[in-house]
Amino acid sequence: MDSVKKEERDIFIMFYYKSKKIKEIAKKMDISQSKVKIVLHRLRKLIKKRLKERGYNYGE
């Protein structure tokens, strides 16, 4: 998570650790709900890729 932008990291933390809804995050960050969804999607892909590179093959 160190390699991603602070805004993206904050979105991820709010959604997964603080259980905030997409609508709440968008309002607090003053961005669209679509942007929140896109950021979460990209970060999930990035995490999956990094885990796979390190030998974790979740779901395969």
Backbone hydrogen bonds in HBPLUS format (Angstrom, degrees):
<---DONOR---> <-ACCEPTOR-->    atom                        ^
c    i                          cat <-CA-CA->   ^        H-A-AA   ^      H-
h    n   atom  resd res      DA  || num        DHA   H-A  angle D-A-AA Bond
n    s   type  num  typ     dist DA aas  dist angle  dist       angle   num
A0004-VAL N   A0001-MET O   3.40 MM   3  5.66 167.9  2.41 108.4 111.9     1
A0009-ARG N   A0005-LYS O   2.95 MM   4  6.27 162.6  1.99 157.2 162.6     2
A0010-ASP N   A0006-LYS O   2.83 MM   4  6.04 159.6  1.88 155.0 160.5     3
A0011-ILE N   A0007-GLU O   3.04 MM   4  6.29 155.1  2.11 145.3 151.5     4
A0012-PHE N   A0008-GLU O   3.00 MM   4  6.27 164.8  2.03 152.2 155.9     5
A0013-ILE N   A0009-ARG O   2.93 MM   4  6.17 164.9  1.95 154.1 158.0     6
A0014-MET N   A0010-ASP O   2.90 MM   4  6.06 164.5  1.92 150.6 155.2     7
A0015-PHE N   A0011-ILE O   2.98 MM   4  6.15 159.2  2.03 151.5 157.0     8
A0016-TYR N   A0012-PHE O   2.89 MM   4  5.95 174.5  1.89 160.4 161.4     9
A0017-TYR N   A0013-ILE O   2.86 MM   4  5.09 148.5  1.96 131.4 141.2    10
A0018-LYS N   A0013-ILE O   3.06 MM   5  6.46 141.1  2.21 154.5 161.1    11
A0020-LYS N   A0014-MET O   2.91 MM   6  5.53 172.4  1.91 150.6 149.1    12
A0024-GLU N   A0021-LYS O   3.02 MM   3  5.21 116.1  2.44 100.4 115.7    13
A0025-ILE N   A0021-LYS O   2.97 MM   4  6.30 163.1  2.00 160.0 164.8    14
A0026-ALA N   A0022-ILE O   2.93 MM   4  6.11 167.3  1.94 155.0 158.4    15
A0027-LYS N   A0023-LYS O   3.07 MM   4  6.25 159.7  2.11 144.9 150.2    16
A0028-LYS N   A0024-GLU O   2.92 MM   4  6.12 167.6  1.93 153.9 157.5    17
A0029-MET N   A0025-ILE O   2.85 MM   4  5.96 160.7  1.88 156.6 161.7    18
A0030-ASP N   A0026-ALA O   2.86 MM   4  5.62 115.2  2.28 134.8 149.5    19
A0031-ILE N   A0026-ALA O   2.97 MM   5  4.93 158.8  2.02 138.5 144.8    20
A0030-ASP N   A0027-LYS O   3.30 MM   3  4.98 144.8  2.43  92.3 102.4    21
A0036-VAL N   A0032-SER O   3.26 MM   4  6.65 155.7  2.32 144.6 150.6    22
A0037-LYS N   A0033-GLN O   3.01 MM   4  6.33 162.6  2.04 152.6 156.6    23
A0038-ILE N   A0034-SER O   2.91 MM   4  6.16 158.2  1.96 150.8 157.0    24
A0039-VAL N   A0035-LYS O   2.91 MM   4  6.08 165.7  1.93 154.1 157.5    25
A0040-LEU N   A0036-VAL O   2.99 MM   4  6.22 165.2  2.02 153.4 157.3    26
A0041-HIS N   A0037-LYS O   2.94 MM   4  6.11 158.2  1.99 147.0 153.3    27
A0042-ARG N   A0038-ILE O   2.91 MM   4  6.14 167.1  1.93 155.8 158.8    28
A0043-LEU N   A0039-VAL O   2.93 MM   4  6.11 159.1  1.97 151.1 157.1    29
A0044-ARG N   A0040-LEU O   2.93 MM   4  6.10 156.5  1.99 147.7 154.0    30
A0045-LYS N   A0041-HIS O   3.03 MM   4  6.30 159.1  2.07 149.4 155.0    31
A0046-LEU N   A0042-ARG O   2.91 MM   4  6.14 157.5  1.96 146.6 153.0    32
A0047-ILE N   A0043-LEU O   2.87 MM   4  6.05 164.6  1.89 152.2 155.8    33
A0048-LYS N   A0044-ARG O   2.95 MM   4  6.10 162.9  1.98 148.4 153.3    34
A0049-LYS N   A0045-LYS O   2.93 MM   4  6.13 158.2  1.98 148.6 154.7    35
A0050-ARG N   A0046-LEU O   2.90 MM   4  6.14 165.1  1.92 154.2 157.8    36
A0051-LEU N   A0047-ILE O   2.88 MM   4  6.06 159.5  1.92 152.6 158.4    37
A0052-LYS N   A0048-LYS O   2.96 MM   4  6.12 157.8  2.01 145.4 151.8    38
A0053-GLU N   A0049-LYS O   2.94 MM   4  6.21 154.7  2.01 149.5 156.4    39
A0054-ARG N   A0050-ARG O   3.18 MM   4  6.41 134.0  2.41 135.7 147.0    40
A0054-ARG N   A0051-LEU O   3.05 MM   3  5.10 131.0  2.30  95.7 109.3    41
A0056-TYR N   A0051-LEU O   2.92 MM   5  5.23 159.1  1.96 147.9 141.0    42
A0055-GLY N   A0052-LYS O   3.02 MM   3  5.11 163.3  2.05 108.1 111.6    43
A0060-GLU N   A0057-ASN O   3.39 MM   3  5.83 152.5  2.47 134.1 129.6    44
